[in-house]
């Protein structure tokens, strides 16, 4: 019963968070050079744009999935230059959680999963050019 309630809350929480703007208190933007969660800092090009190519970071933590997921969202909110596009559990047991965060010209895909007594946090950063190249590759095989 508790698992059902937790899953329902996670499911509804994911839908309620769609389009949430992650801004710092007072709406002040901290700018594009602020560090992303857990030291993952995308390199910045001219005009605040991220350099081409996907970048990623994976790290292990002794903290729970829930603690790490909350920390990921808090870190992005502190940046003030991005919006939460999607967030929620990816499995029925609550062992894998993910979010997609979008900024100006970049997207971060974060996955937090339970591993033993702790968790694993994986962040993949895509800039606009990498995202467009991936879209073209998908359409290349179509008749």
Backbone bond lengths (Angstrom), bond angles and torsions (degrees), N, CA, C in turn:
res aa  C-N    CA-C-N  psi(-1)  N-CA   C-N-CA  omega(-1)  CA-C   N-CA-C  phi
1 X - - - 1.447 - - 1.529 110.84 -
2 X 1.344 116.74 -45.89 1.458 120.05 179.40 1.520 111.15 -63.39
3 X 1.337 116.52 -37.31 1.464 120.38 178.56 1.520 109.81 -63.58
4 X 1.332 117.57 -41.84 1.467 121.65 178.60 1.520 111.29 -61.68
5 X 1.313 116.63 -42.54 1.464 120.84 179.32 1.522 110.18 -65.72
6 X 1.334 116.91 -42.73 1.465 120.72 179.44 1.521 111.14 -63.70
7 X 1.332 116.97 -41.60 1.463 120.46 179.00 1.520 111.28 -65.29
8 X 1.328 117.20 -41.85 1.458 120.85 178.39 1.526 110.31 -63.27
9 X 1.323 117.19 -43.51 1.465 120.82 178.93 1.522 110.82 -62.89
10 X 1.334 117.28 -41.84 1.466 120.92 178.66 1.518 110.80 -65.16
11 X 1.326 116.55 -41.92 1.463 121.69 -179.70 1.526 110.43 -63.00
12 X 1.331 116.84 -49.75 1.460 120.62 179.54 1.519 111.23 -66.80
13 X 1.316 117.29 -37.43 1.460 121.01 178.29 1.512 111.78 -61.02
14 X 1.334 117.04 -37.97 1.460 120.87 177.52 1.509 111.62 -63.25
15 X 1.334 117.41 -42.83 1.458 120.08 -179.81 1.520 111.62 -71.26
16 X 1.316 117.19 -36.87 1.455 119.81 -178.87 1.516 112.06 -69.44
17 X 1.343 117.08 -23.38 1.454 119.73 -177.12 1.520 113.17 -88.72
18 X 1.324 118.77 -5.81 1.458 121.01 -178.66 1.520 110.64 -56.43
19 X 1.307 115.82 131.84 1.457 120.53 175.98 1.513 114.08 75.25
20 X 1.301 118.63 7.47 1.448 121.48 179.03 1.519 109.51 -65.08
21 X 1.304 116.67 127.53 1.455 119.71 177.48 1.511 107.52 -83.42
22 X 1.310 115.12 125.73 1.452 120.39 -179.75 1.520 107.86 -93.62
23 X 1.309 116.39 93.28 1.454 120.15 -178.93 1.515 109.58 -122.20
24 X 1.307 114.28 158.02 1.450 118.79 179.21 1.526 109.21 -77.44
25 X 1.341 117.57 164.22 1.456 120.78 -178.63 1.526 110.98 -52.91
26 X 1.315 116.23 135.81 1.456 120.74 -179.32 1.517 112.77 82.40
27 X 1.335 117.21 0.16 1.452 121.23 178.14 1.511 114.64 76.29
28 X 1.318 118.39 7.26 1.460 120.83 -178.75 1.518 110.54 -74.02
29 X 1.297 115.77 132.20 1.461 120.56 178.86 1.513 109.33 -86.05
30 X 1.326 116.04 137.90 1.447 120.35 179.46 1.517 112.35 -90.64
31 X 1.332 117.47 -4.26 1.459 120.21 175.93 1.502 113.00 90.58
32 X 1.335 115.97 163.30 1.455 121.55 -171.83 1.514 115.29 -74.85
33 X 1.316 119.04 -10.61 1.456 118.78 -177.55 1.517 113.03 -92.13
34 X 1.336 117.85 -1.45 1.462 120.09 176.63 1.515 110.06 -60.69
35 X 1.286 116.09 147.50 1.455 121.41 -178.28 1.521 110.98 -75.86
36 X 1.312 116.87 138.39 1.458 122.55 176.32 1.525 108.64 -79.89
37 X 1.342 118.18 178.11 1.456 121.04 -175.86 1.522 114.23 -53.74
38 X 1.310 115.55 138.66 1.460 123.60 170.85 1.520 113.00 58.09
39 X 1.298 118.13 35.44 1.447 121.05 175.84 1.510 115.13 81.55
40 X 1.319 119.54 2.71 1.458 120.80 177.19 1.510 107.38 -78.92
41 X 1.322 117.02 106.03 1.460 121.25 -177.85 1.517 109.54 -117.83
42 X 1.335 117.60 110.28 1.456 119.50 177.38 1.519 110.25 -64.47
43 X 1.326 116.58 141.08 1.458 119.45 177.91 1.515 108.55 -72.92
44 X 1.298 116.47 144.12 1.462 121.43 -175.33 1.519 110.45 -106.24
45 X 1.316 115.47 135.74 1.458 121.38 174.83 1.514 109.17 -98.10
46 X 1.310 116.72 -165.34 1.451 121.60 179.46 1.522 110.38 -62.91
47 X 1.300 116.35 144.67 1.457 121.78 176.59 1.514 113.76 64.86
48 X 1.329 118.06 22.73 1.450 121.09 178.65 1.514 113.77 80.34
49 X 1.305 118.50 4.33 1.465 121.09 179.36 1.524 109.02 -80.57
50 X 1.297 115.23 148.80 1.457 121.41 -179.68 1.519 109.06 -85.02
51 X 1.335 117.19 142.24 1.460 121.10 177.87 1.517 110.44 -61.91
52 X 1.342 116.62 156.22 1.468 122.34 -176.29 1.519 111.92 -62.58
53 X 1.319 115.73 147.47 1.452 121.60 172.83 1.507 113.75 108.49
54 X 1.328 114.83 148.69 1.460 121.02 176.67 1.520 109.03 -81.87
55 X 1.308 115.73 140.37 1.460 121.76 178.06 1.520 107.01 -129.01
56 X 1.308 116.56 150.16 1.447 118.14 -179.09 1.507 113.13 -147.22
57 X 1.304 114.38 161.32 1.460 122.13 177.81 1.519 108.13 -144.04
58 X 1.317 116.70 135.64 1.459 122.19 173.73 1.519 107.35 -127.31
59 X 1.319 116.02 135.04 1.463 119.05 177.42 1.519 109.88 -144.02
60 X 1.300 115.66 153.58 1.462 123.39 177.71 1.527 108.69 -96.99
61 X 1.325 116.31 149.02 1.452 121.24 179.91 1.522 109.58 -139.90
62 X 1.301 116.28 148.84 1.451 121.49 174.32 1.523 112.04 -85.71
63 X 1.324 116.34 -3.90 1.465 121.33 -178.98 1.523 110.41 -85.89
64 X 1.324 116.03 162.57 1.466 121.37 -178.68 1.530 110.93 -72.88
65 X 1.322 115.33 162.16 1.460 121.83 176.16 1.528 110.13 -56.22
66 X 1.320 117.49 -45.10 1.457 121.61 -177.45 1.529 111.65 -62.72
67 X 1.335 117.00 -41.87 1.464 120.49 178.53 1.524 111.15 -64.33
68 X 1.330 116.50 -43.94 1.465 120.39 -179.61 1.521 111.60 -66.61
69 X 1.337 117.05 -42.08 1.468 120.61 179.29 1.529 110.49 -61.96
70 X 1.323 116.73 -43.43 1.463 120.57 178.39 1.523 110.68 -62.63
71 X 1.338 116.90 -39.56 1.459 121.35 179.47 1.531 111.35 -66.06
72 X 1.338 116.75 -39.46 1.467 120.59 177.91 1.528 109.58 -59.52
73 X 1.337 117.21 -49.99 1.466 120.51 -178.74 1.527 111.89 -63.98
74 X 1.322 116.83 -40.11 1.462 120.91 178.69 1.523 110.98 -63.31
75 X 1.333 116.74 -40.82 1.463 120.73 179.74 1.520 111.49 -63.42
76 X 1.321 116.95 -43.69 1.465 119.39 178.49 1.526 111.18 -66.95
77 X 1.319 117.23 -39.23 1.464 120.30 178.48 1.528 109.71 -59.67
78 X 1.324 116.68 -39.01 1.460 121.51 179.36 1.519 113.85 -65.02
79 X 1.327 117.40 -25.07 1.467 120.85 178.10 1.520 111.14 -65.31
80 X 1.336 116.71 -43.98 1.451 120.71 178.60 1.514 115.68 77.87
81 X 1.327 118.57 6.97 1.471 120.39 -176.80 1.523 112.61 -124.28
82 X 1.346 116.82 25.19 1.460 119.15 -174.85 1.529 110.35 -150.39
83 X 1.337 114.57 168.81 1.467 120.82 179.71 1.519 109.52 -131.35
84 X 1.312 116.13 144.18 1.451 122.06 176.46 1.523 108.30 -79.53
85 X 1.339 116.98 118.54 1.462 121.17 -179.46 1.522 111.34 -90.14
86 X 1.324 117.10 -35.59 1.469 121.50 -176.06 1.521 108.39 -161.45
87 X 1.326 116.32 146.83 1.461 120.96 175.05 1.514 109.34 -158.37
88 X 1.317 116.50 143.95 1.452 120.41 175.96 1.509 112.59 160.73
89 X 1.321 115.09 174.77 1.459 121.33 178.46 1.523 110.04 -76.01
90 X 1.323 115.98 142.95 1.459 121.60 -179.14 1.518 112.68 -98.18
91 X 1.328 117.33 -10.45 1.464 120.36 -179.87 1.528 109.89 -131.48
92 X 1.303 115.90 164.72 1.462 121.05 -177.09 1.522 113.55 -74.58
93 X 1.316 117.84 -19.86 1.459 121.09 -177.24 1.527 113.12 -93.00
94 X 1.321 117.93 -6.60 1.458 120.48 179.65 1.511 113.69 77.16
95 X 1.330 117.65 28.41 1.464 121.35 -179.74 1.521 113.53 -97.12
96 X 1.338 117.55 -11.05 1.465 121.45 -179.74 1.526 108.27 -137.26
97 X 1.334 115.97 124.33 1.456 122.84 179.47 1.521 108.22 -123.08
98 X 1.319 116.91 147.37 1.459 120.21 -178.75 1.518 110.62 -144.71
99 X 1.331 115.21 156.00 1.458 120.45 171.08 1.520 109.12 -145.32
100 X 1.322 114.51 154.87 1.458 121.85 174.98 1.517 106.19 -120.91
101 X 1.330 115.72 125.15 1.455 122.26 -178.61 1.522 107.73 -119.13
102 X 1.334 116.26 133.28 1.460 120.58 -176.59 1.518 110.59 -119.38
103 X 1.331 114.75 132.81 1.458 121.65 173.94 1.516 108.96 -119.83
104 X 1.314 117.03 -170.16 1.462 121.63 -179.92 1.528 109.42 -75.80
105 X 1.329 116.62 99.99 1.457 121.34 178.14 1.513 115.01 87.58
106 X 1.329 118.81 9.37 1.463 121.15 178.87 1.525 111.08 -148.68
107 X 1.336 114.51 159.36 1.463 122.89 177.07 1.522 107.73 -138.78
108 X 1.322 117.80 134.91 1.461 122.60 172.23 1.521 108.53 -112.11
109 X 1.325 115.66 132.76 1.460 122.35 174.85 1.522 106.24 -111.42
110 X 1.319 116.71 116.80 1.462 122.22 -177.08 1.524 109.19 -112.40
111 X 1.330 115.81 133.86 1.460 121.47 177.05 1.524 107.49 -129.24
112 X 1.324 116.20 127.06 1.462 121.89 176.33 1.518 106.52 -120.16
113 X 1.337 116.61 127.83 1.463 119.30 179.99 1.515 110.48 -133.33
114 X 1.321 114.88 148.71 1.463 121.21 176.94 1.514 109.07 -71.24
115 X 1.332 115.44 133.17 1.461 121.56 177.69 1.527 106.84 -137.74
116 X 1.320 116.82 107.76 1.463 120.44 -179.49 1.516 111.19 58.36
117 X 1.335 116.41 -124.34 1.464 121.93 -179.65 1.522 112.68 -88.18
118 X 1.332 117.73 -2.70 1.461 120.64 -177.66 1.512 111.63 -131.35
119 X 1.319 114.80 -140.81 1.462 120.08 -178.52 1.523 110.43 -151.23
120 X 1.324 114.79 167.06 1.457 122.66 175.34 1.521 107.09 -122.24
121 X 1.323 116.22 132.69 1.460 121.98 -179.99 1.524 107.72 -115.01
122 X 1.330 115.65 125.08 1.461 120.69 179.19 1.523 108.27 -125.97
123 X 1.340 116.18 126.88 1.458 122.06 178.12 1.523 107.94 -122.01
124 X 1.329 116.51 124.95 1.461 121.74 175.05 1.515 107.39 -114.21
125 X 1.327 115.71 126.65 1.459 122.10 -177.38 1.523 108.98 -109.05
126 X 1.317 116.18 124.33 1.461 121.99 177.19 1.519 109.07 -118.31
127 X 1.333 116.03 134.45 1.456 118.10 172.16 1.523 108.73 -93.38
128 X 1.298 117.00 173.92 1.461 122.22 -176.54 1.527 111.66 -56.19
129 X 1.332 118.20 -43.28 1.466 121.38 -178.49 1.518 111.52 -63.24
130 X 1.318 117.60 -42.74 1.463 121.46 179.92 1.527 110.17 -65.13
131 X 1.318 117.21 -41.47 1.459 122.02 179.76 1.523 110.03 -62.59
132 X 1.340 117.44 -44.45 1.464 121.52 179.75 1.526 111.20 -65.28
133 X 1.340 117.69 -40.92 1.472 120.88 177.54 1.519 110.36 -61.01
134 X 1.314 117.64 -41.47 1.460 121.27 178.93 1.515 111.85 -64.16
135 X 1.323 117.00 -38.76 1.466 121.15 177.99 1.518 111.13 -65.60
136 X 1.328 116.90 -39.31 1.463 120.75 178.91 1.521 110.52 -66.19
137 X 1.336 117.36 -39.69 1.466 121.31 -179.90 1.519 111.08 -62.48
138 X 1.320 117.28 -38.93 1.459 121.41 -179.85 1.522 110.04 -65.06
139 X 1.326 117.12 -41.77 1.457 121.66 -178.76 1.518 113.84 -78.49
140 X 1.337 118.50 -13.71 1.461 122.04 -175.59 1.517 112.37 -64.97
141 X 1.321 118.16 -31.77 1.460 121.01 -177.31 1.517 113.75 -88.01
142 X 1.319 117.32 -3.52 1.472 120.52 -177.61 1.523 110.57 -75.17
143 X 1.357 118.16 144.32 1.469 120.61 179.50 1.507 112.57 -70.15
